Amino acid sequence: MNWVYDSRYPSVDDLRERARRRIPRFAFEYLDGGCNEDVNLRKNTEDIRAVELAPNYIQKYPGADLRTDLFGHVYDAPFGVAPVGLQGLMWPSAAEILAKAAHAHNVPFVLSTVTTASIESIATLSEGRSWYQLYHPAEDKLRDDLLRRLEACEYPVLVLLCDVPTFGFRPRDIRNGLSMPPKMTLANVWQILGRPRWALETLRAGTPQFATMKPYMPKGMSMKTLGLFMSQTFSGRLDEDKIKAIRDRWKGKLVLKGVAGEADAALAHRLGFDGIWVSNHGGRQIDVGESAIHSLKPLAEKYKGKMTVMMDSGIRSGADVARSLAAGADFAFLGRTFMYSVAALGQRGGDHAMALLKAQLKQVLEQVGCGRPSELGRHLVA
């Protein structure tokens, strides 16, 4: 199928601005913000855009082919939908919209443990092609039951999150009552009243819930007790024993996400991970570290070919995807871009973002004279 993007919104900045005007401020700031002073939030994209590619114009050129082989499946593009928490807060049924679009466009959608769609519903929508990101549970019983559900739904890839040992310090969320425990403020109510379309769609879809975790939650929980429950349920800091227990149980592909340094990458390789996912959580967890693209380069040099090397954080456009692949990533993931698009365009947002990113990426490949995404490294300006 020849997918076409909406020409009224030909850039991610267009989508971001429309999203800002369509959803309540607390929801937009949850999506858009970083932690502390937003240093890494800004550096992520700025440093990616410092990457330069050299064109090769005078040659026989067969055209650009975006297809990319990843973990034994040929995807139609070298990018996917990164896991995002509380997607239904930002736009009702956002996770479902993006899962369906990812499946239709044959790219991976990664479901977060703390988003608003369940393991089972996303597996049905994606016909078993989605991946799952696991926040490590504090109790082995819960861990094993989540793995059982994933196996029953035949999820092919498990992404183990390692970069949330503690909650990020996010001033916007604290002001807006979206820290733990969450609370609804009078200001939030006024913001909702000012966004009637969002309010109506939310009313139709129902209050956003941690859908995957619903079977384990006591009924009738208040927002305060919900926050306490989530804090007690997950133990974000991993160690080797916790990882080995999952590696021994899980039979599919296993990826370590949140890798930002040599020690964690070396551990992942030693423990038999199939891939590492370089990330600083989109600048939402750590402000004192380096940008994701700077973490990527030495890790890709050492581990590419030994493990699949993926990346997110700061990637906003198809051109950014090209820069990330040229810098060493085998595959790229985007979170905010897809969420801006869904918040801006609702049900059409997933398809629009997919088509836009593919068009942008293909234009870069054609401009520099590169046939396949895996060959972009040849065009990297050192």
ABEGO torsion letter per residue (X at the ends): XBBBBBAABABAAAAAAAAAAABBAAAAAAAABBBEAGAAAAAAAAAAAABBBBBBABBBBAEBBABBBBGGBBBABABBBBBBBGAAAABBGAAAAAAAAAAAAGBBBBBBAABABBAAAAAAAAGGABBBBBBBBABAAAAAAAAAAAAAAGBABBBBBAABABBBBBAAAAAAGABOBBBBBAAAAAAAAABAAAAAAAAAAEBBBBAAAAAABBBGBBAAAAAAAAAAABBABBBAAAAAAAAAABABBBBBBGBABAAAAAAAAAAGBABBBBBAGGGAABAABBBAAAAAAAAAAAABGABBBBBBEGBABAAAAAAAAAAGBABBBBAAAAAAAAAAAEAAAAAAAAAAAAAAAAAAAAAAGBABAAAAAAABBX
